[in-house]
Amino acid sequence: MNIQSAINREVFAPRDERMLVAVEVKRRKRKRVPFLPTGGKGEYMTYICLSVTNKRPAQLLITKVKRFGGSAPFTRRSQWAVEQLRQVNGINPNKDCPEFDLVFDNAFDQWVASSAPEKCIFIQIMYHACQTYWEGKEGVPGSPAGDQQKGQRGQGGQGSPGAQGGHCSPGGQGSPGAQVGQIGGPGAQARRKSTVGPRPRHTEFVNCQSKLTGDACKMNLVMYRCKVFFNRMKKAMVSNQSHSQAGAGPKAGPSGQRPPGGSMGSVVQRASQALHERGERLGRAEDKTVDLMHKAQQFADTAHKLALKYSN
């Protein structure tokens, strides 16, 4: 079982939530508390998770999960609703980087992901989840946005009772009942607006690469998942190599010299080179796909114009 499945099973499933994505992070700048002594509390890992509730209406949540030690259970530390997430800062819109910032109403966190591809996967899934969430929230009755639209339609279609029941005087003015209705109208409208509430603020994504939010997002997601897989395989192989060297110890050759690096090092080097070449090929394929999409759109526009021209 991988880390994300374990987090989902231990933290989110008991709370009737479903985790969409998780990324392992570290702080770029350590928070210092002046009245606490210096020194860490031991080794721990931090994960930023995006989840959605199974109950309707669904809620999109951002949760900070920690794991102290290697075998300790996962612990939920902090949780925010997506309405509290004001901004997601990708730091560099020109290239992949592991740094990103999350700005909430009451918190500002600067993170570094374990790798740039994992950060890109997290940003991409979060962006599309937020878009889907806000689009569904616009037309849900009972939500602030849906109630505001309903209130605006009600204000536009209703007339004051005094104006409907009053009679016009010779001078062109309404009856006292109509005047009372006009005077009480702004107060009633203000009370209706106070019950509706302000329109919810959507999350802002800044300094994020266009390929994370563009049309070729599915291909980018596959490419980043491949990079993450190869990075994890590389780390596992390096870890196994270090453990084997520590257990066996260095062996001297016939002439007293240590032999060159074993086959494990060459395997890691070949895997790293293959990963780099695969990334370059996927990048070129992505560029060609976008170019073909634009050419296909131009061809469709030209064919449509010709059809309109000769149909007349």
Sequence and secondary structure as in RCSB ss.txt:
>XXXX:A:sequence
MNIQSAINREVFAPRDERMLVAVEVKRRKRKRVPFLPTGGKGEYMTYICLSVTNKRPAQLLITKVKRFGGSAPFT
RRSQWAVEQLRQVNGINPNKDCPEFDLVFDNAFDQWVASSAPEKCIFIQIMYHACQTYWEGKEGVPGSPAGDQQK
GQRGQGGQGSPGAQGGHCSPGGQGSPGAQVGQIGGPGAQARRKSTVGPRPRHTEFVNCQSKLTGDACKMNLVMYR
CKVFFNRMKKAMVSNQSHSQAGAGPKAGPSGQRPPGGSMGSVVQRASQALHERGERLGRAEDKTVDLMHKAQQFA
DTAHKLALKYSN
>XXXX:A:secstr
  HHHHHIIIIIGGGTEEEEEEEEEEESS    TTS SS  S EEEEEEEEEESSSS  EEEEEEEEETTTS  E
EEEEEEGGGEEEEE S SSS  SEEEEEESS EEEEEESSHHHHHHHHHHHHHHHHHHHHHHHT TTSHHHHHHH
HHHHHHH   HHHHH    TTS   HHHHHHHHHHHHHHHHHHHHH       EEES  HHHHSTTHHHHHHHHH
HHHHHHHHHHHHHHHHHHHHHHH     TTS      HHHHHHHHHHHHHHHHHHHHHHHHHHHHHHHHHHHHHH
HHHHHHHHHHH 
